[in-house]
Amino acid sequence: MGTASTVEVDVDERRVTFAPGSAVAYRVEVPRAATLDTTGTASGRGTLRVAQVRLDTLTGERVDEGFPVELVDVGPTEPLQRQLDLAVVGEGVLEVEFAWFSEEGATLELDAARVVASEGMTFPPVVVVAIDTLAARHLGIYGYERETAPSIAEFAAESVVFENCTSNATWTVPSFMALFSGMYPRAHELPPDPAHAGAVQQWEQRAIAPNRWTIAEALRSAGYRTAGFVDNTWLSARLGFSQGFDVWDDSAGFVPLADRSGGIEHTTRLALDWLDARRDERPWFLFVHAFDVHGPYVASLEARARFEPDARRDEQLLAGGVNQAFGIVHEYVARGVFPEGDLPETVSSERLRADYDGGIAELDAKLGAFFDDLRARRVFEEAIVVLLADHGETVGESDLLFGHGVLDPLVTHVPLIVHLPHGRGTGLRVTTPVQLVDVYPTVLELVGLPHERSFLSGRSLAGAFRPGYELEELPQFSFGGLIENQRSVRLGRWCLHWSRPLDGPLAARLTHPRMPREDVVAAFPHLARRGMTKAVDDELLADPGREALERFASERLPEVLIELYDLEADPQERRDVASEHPEVVAQLMELIERNREEVRVLRDLAVRPRELPSLSDEALEILRGLGYADEAEAQD
């Protein structure tokens, strides 16, 4: 009957129109035996071929297991109306291919291909709300002294709160790749391409490979409609984030930060419009993202005035630094206070902290309004609603003064709050440490889909929603990279950090906390007064003695730095006790090495894109304004 082609298939929301010799494939995932009810009409006589194969969700390969092939004759007086048995697969997904052949040149309109489970199943709606750069420590439900988020507190009171959730990465792109794929961030890093000329930029270093099976794909294959509305140009379809979504809208990321109609107000408005426009009763998965509290902190004047700076703890900090430098307020953050003209030499630490908190308060009010809108539509009570952050922010309490490029508990401790349908689990607080890669399998189990899959790095937390159930404590892994090559593992009372400080850019090396300050000042006296500002960084990069600068840094920083922290005695990780507990270091380093190998295996299974990922010129300009530099990140 010839070879089928996909290029002539016309697909819209209501039907698929096949030209002769064309085909389309659907991926289906149901936990029990099911049938596929198909209906359609043809303009003439032809044959519809329906084949089924298993899709391996670890490798993305199609595995022909000899499932029967159905041949259905269709004609103008014999409309297609057929119920086909779907094969039952274990771990994996069933791919069903429809191919149409007609010697008469007839077309086929497929009006419906509906999966009907032999045992009726109803899937709850799923909403995931992700707040970029929201530190758990700045929320009252996690012990913060300021009332920054009453709406989140109200939401938490009728939900399950995870007290110790770890982000798997220190910045947006790798963190969301882990969330969407259920794999640790470094599974998505792209190996160097020998044919690529020039430095590999940050946006070219990773992508969600097409053979990954994302949470959106898993839910869509079970019958969900899927939509994502995001407020960050990093979350681009070009990097694979749209995989599995019927609708992926990143328009909010192009609205200026100071525009009050942007941010969460923009993404929630689009999300509600999408919900209202649904044409059927299929279950739905909605991903809503907000960038409102990311630096520069530009909440409204009313919100910024809500929290007065605390004069008792205020410091005047050097301002205008590049975003790879320690010990100085980065220029893009300082611009939140001084948006125009030359920056002053210093900026108030407490003014920035109050502005960050004010941004949380303003976002919180809009988030509460969104939850109220879901209640008014009578979907909130029926839905699984997950609130989380991709990472936190240091807010003046770390060597990286205001930012999130390093593995610090202020960055890696993120909120995770889960609302269950009909108030199940209300008021539970889970103390066992968990991580963001656990969200994917948790959602699958909660909706009734298989959740134990060989490619998932996390585990389902659904058992914790039962009173009295205690989760097993497992290692939690995080990965850095914007400033230096870092890995960390947390287990029990201990957290170990492994890093390669020399892999960071020169600005990070010269200002690194382990760099002897007196040596730097002696070699570069202007740093004693000005810090690593953009002007100083440009000066050093242009210095003809650059090689001497590189040697200066390499002679004074360790090639590998291993730090150990006792979380019971030192929850903010300020005192390194590695030399006092070599046996703990050895145990945790073994976990780091084992994780490195597991991630390498997953990375090797990724299908490499034909071209390196890219972003539009407009998106790149926006990202540079947010402090993201062009330099490549270090990999190990």
Disulfide bonds with the S-S distance in Angstrom:
none
